[in-house]
Structures are given as C-alpha cells and as structure tokens.
Amino acid sequence: MLYDPGAVAKGGLATYSADYNEIGRQSAKYIHRILEGANPADFAVEGADKLSLVINLKTAKQIGIAIPETVLARADRIIE
C-alpha cells in the first residue's frame, strides 16, 4: 500500500509506506529513459528509497491505543 496522506488525515490510525510523490519521481525517471530510447527490459527493478511513518494520535486516543514515545519519535508526521 502506498502512503495516502488523506487516509490518515481523515481518521486512519497510521501508515508506513512509500510516499506517492516519491513513487512519481521514480516513475518519471523510468519514463524519461524510455522516451530517450532505452529498453525497459534492461531496467533494474527499484523499490522505494524511503518509507514514511504517519500516525494519527486523535484516532489512537478515540480507540484507546497508547502509541509508545519511541514510535512517535520515529514518525515522519504526527496528526494531533
């Protein structure tokens, strides 16, 4: 699953996945190479370079889940 900032902002508890913007940038690199004449069969498979952790504390509180401080410290974004 890709990171959908709207899902957590709309009440989802958390997501840990690739960012849509980063996937778009990687895709654009592939497209550019194809348009320049490269053969797609020659491309190495690439995964996301960075994963993002987003946590919605409001949702956690509503369902009675305490998110440990160590997890919160690693979050890229916290929605309060």
PyRosetta script that sets phi, psi and omega in degrees:
from pyrosetta import init, pose_from_sequence

init()
pose = pose_from_sequence("MLYDPGAVAKGGLATYSADYNEIGRQSAKYIHRILEGANPADFAVEGADKLSLVINLKTAKQIGIAIPETVLARADRIIE")
pose.set_psi(1, 136.6)
pose.set_omega(1, 177.8)
pose.set_phi(2, -87.7)
pose.set_psi(2, 155.8)
pose.set_omega(2, 179.6)
pose.set_phi(3, -67.4)
pose.set_psi(3, 118.5)
pose.set_omega(3, 176.1)
pose.set_phi(4, -114.2)
pose.set_psi(4, 101.7)
pose.set_omega(4, -176.7)
pose.set_phi(5, -58.1)
pose.set_psi(5, -27.7)
pose.set_omega(5, -179.6)
pose.set_phi(6, -70.9)
pose.set_psi(6, -32.6)
pose.set_omega(6, -177.3)
pose.set_phi(7, -63.4)
pose.set_psi(7, -45.8)
pose.set_omega(7, 179.9)
pose.set_phi(8, -74.7)
pose.set_psi(8, -37.9)
pose.set_omega(8, 178.3)
pose.set_phi(9, -64.0)
pose.set_psi(9, -28.2)
pose.set_omega(9, -179.5)
pose.set_phi(10, -89.9)
pose.set_psi(10, 5.2)
pose.set_omega(10, 175.4)
pose.set_phi(11, 125.8)
pose.set_psi(11, -3.9)
pose.set_omega(11, 175.2)
pose.set_phi(12, -65.1)
pose.set_psi(12, 151.0)
pose.set_omega(12, -176.9)
pose.set_phi(13, -71.6)
pose.set_psi(13, -51.9)
pose.set_omega(13, -176.2)
pose.set_phi(14, -164.2)
pose.set_psi(14, 162.7)
pose.set_omega(14, 172.0)
pose.set_phi(15, -146.0)
pose.set_psi(15, 143.7)
pose.set_omega(15, 175.2)
pose.set_phi(16, -135.3)
pose.set_psi(16, 98.5)
pose.set_omega(16, -174.6)
pose.set_phi(17, -165.1)
pose.set_psi(17, -178.8)
pose.set_omega(17, 179.4)
pose.set_phi(18, -71.3)
pose.set_psi(18, 150.6)
pose.set_omega(18, 179.0)
pose.set_phi(19, -85.7)
pose.set_psi(19, 135.5)
pose.set_omega(19, 178.4)
pose.set_phi(20, -54.8)
pose.set_psi(20, -39.2)
pose.set_omega(20, -178.9)
pose.set_phi(21, -64.2)
pose.set_psi(21, -41.0)
pose.set_omega(21, 179.4)
pose.set_phi(22, -66.4)
pose.set_psi(22, -41.1)
pose.set_omega(22, 177.7)
pose.set_phi(23, -62.6)
pose.set_psi(23, -39.6)
pose.set_omega(23, 177.8)
pose.set_phi(24, -62.2)
pose.set_psi(24, -42.1)
pose.set_omega(24, 178.1)
pose.set_phi(25, -63.2)
pose.set_psi(25, -43.1)
pose.set_omega(25, 178.8)
pose.set_phi(26, -64.0)
pose.set_psi(26, -41.3)
pose.set_omega(26, 179.0)
pose.set_phi(27, -63.0)
pose.set_psi(27, -40.1)
pose.set_omega(27, 179.8)
pose.set_phi(28, -62.1)
pose.set_psi(28, -35.7)
pose.set_omega(28, 177.4)
pose.set_phi(29, -63.3)
pose.set_psi(29, -43.8)
pose.set_omega(29, 177.8)
pose.set_phi(30, -62.3)
pose.set_psi(30, -45.6)
pose.set_omega(30, -179.0)
pose.set_phi(31, -61.8)
pose.set_psi(31, -42.5)
pose.set_omega(31, 178.5)
pose.set_phi(32, -59.5)
pose.set_psi(32, -44.7)
pose.set_omega(32, 180.0)
pose.set_phi(33, -63.8)
pose.set_psi(33, -39.3)
pose.set_omega(33, 178.6)
pose.set_phi(34, -64.5)
pose.set_psi(34, -44.4)
pose.set_omega(34, 179.6)
pose.set_phi(35, -65.0)
pose.set_psi(35, -26.4)
pose.set_omega(35, 177.2)
pose.set_phi(36, -81.8)
pose.set_psi(36, -3.9)
pose.set_omega(36, 175.6)
pose.set_phi(37, 108.5)
pose.set_psi(37, 1.9)
pose.set_omega(37, -179.7)
pose.set_phi(38, -70.5)
pose.set_psi(38, 150.9)
pose.set_omega(38, 178.3)
pose.set_phi(39, -88.3)
pose.set_psi(39, 118.3)
pose.set_omega(39, -178.9)
pose.set_phi(40, -57.0)
pose.set_psi(40, -27.8)
pose.set_omega(40, 179.1)
pose.set_phi(41, -65.6)
pose.set_psi(41, -19.2)
pose.set_omega(41, -179.9)
pose.set_phi(42, -88.0)
pose.set_psi(42, -5.7)
pose.set_omega(42, -176.7)
pose.set_phi(43, -77.3)
pose.set_psi(43, 141.7)
pose.set_omega(43, 171.4)
pose.set_phi(44, -78.4)
pose.set_psi(44, 148.2)
pose.set_omega(44, 176.9)
pose.set_phi(45, -77.6)
pose.set_psi(45, 130.4)
pose.set_omega(45, -179.6)
pose.set_phi(46, -118.8)
pose.set_psi(46, 143.6)
pose.set_omega(46, 173.3)
pose.set_phi(47, -102.7)
pose.set_psi(47, 179.5)
pose.set_omega(47, 178.6)
pose.set_phi(48, -65.7)
pose.set_psi(48, 138.6)
pose.set_omega(48, 179.0)
pose.set_phi(49, -76.4)
pose.set_psi(49, -28.6)
pose.set_omega(49, -174.8)
pose.set_phi(50, -141.8)
pose.set_psi(50, 137.5)
pose.set_omega(50, 173.4)
pose.set_phi(51, -108.0)
pose.set_psi(51, 148.6)
pose.set_omega(51, -179.1)
pose.set_phi(52, -119.1)
pose.set_psi(52, 137.3)
pose.set_omega(52, 176.2)
pose.set_phi(53, -105.5)
pose.set_psi(53, 120.5)
pose.set_omega(53, 178.2)
pose.set_phi(54, -122.5)
pose.set_psi(54, 130.7)
pose.set_omega(54, -177.3)
pose.set_phi(55, -126.9)
pose.set_psi(55, 136.3)
pose.set_omega(55, 176.6)
pose.set_phi(56, -104.2)
pose.set_psi(56, 102.3)
pose.set_omega(56, -178.4)
pose.set_phi(57, -68.5)
pose.set_psi(57, -30.3)
pose.set_omega(57, 178.4)
pose.set_phi(58, -62.7)
pose.set_psi(58, -45.3)
pose.set_omega(58, 178.0)
pose.set_phi(59, -65.1)
pose.set_psi(59, -42.7)
pose.set_omega(59, 179.0)
pose.set_phi(60, -57.7)
pose.set_psi(60, -43.5)
pose.set_omega(60, 179.7)
pose.set_phi(61, -65.5)
pose.set_psi(61, -41.6)
pose.set_omega(61, -179.2)
pose.set_phi(62, -62.0)
pose.set_psi(62, -34.1)
pose.set_omega(62, -178.8)
pose.set_phi(63, -100.4)
pose.set_psi(63, 5.8)
pose.set_omega(63, 173.4)
pose.set_phi(64, 78.3)
pose.set_psi(64, 31.2)
pose.set_omega(64, 178.7)
pose.set_phi(65, -107.1)
pose.set_psi(65, 130.4)
pose.set_omega(65, 175.4)
pose.set_phi(66, -97.4)
pose.set_psi(66, 121.3)
pose.set_omega(66, 178.7)
pose.set_phi(67, -89.2)
pose.set_psi(67, 122.1)
pose.set_omega(67, -179.3)
pose.set_phi(68, -59.7)
pose.set_psi(68, 147.3)
pose.set_omega(68, 179.8)
pose.set_phi(69, -59.3)
pose.set_psi(69, -33.5)
pose.set_omega(69, 179.7)
pose.set_phi(70, -64.4)
pose.set_psi(70, -34.3)
pose.set_omega(70, 177.5)
pose.set_phi(71, -73.2)
pose.set_psi(71, -43.8)
pose.set_omega(71, 179.3)
pose.set_phi(72, -61.0)
pose.set_psi(72, -35.7)
pose.set_omega(72, -179.8)
pose.set_phi(73, -66.0)
pose.set_psi(73, -26.5)
pose.set_omega(73, -179.2)
pose.set_phi(74, -90.2)
pose.set_psi(74, -9.9)
pose.set_omega(74, -176.6)
pose.set_phi(75, -67.1)
pose.set_psi(75, 140.9)
pose.set_omega(75, 175.1)
pose.set_phi(76, -81.4)
pose.set_psi(76, -26.3)
pose.set_omega(76, 179.7)
pose.set_phi(77, -151.1)
pose.set_psi(77, 136.4)
pose.set_omega(77, 177.0)
pose.set_phi(78, -123.7)
pose.set_psi(78, 127.2)
pose.set_omega(78, 176.9)
pose.set_phi(79, -101.0)
pose.set_psi(79, 124.1)
pose.set_omega(79, -177.4)
pose.set_phi(80, -108.6)
pose.dump_pdb("model.pdb")
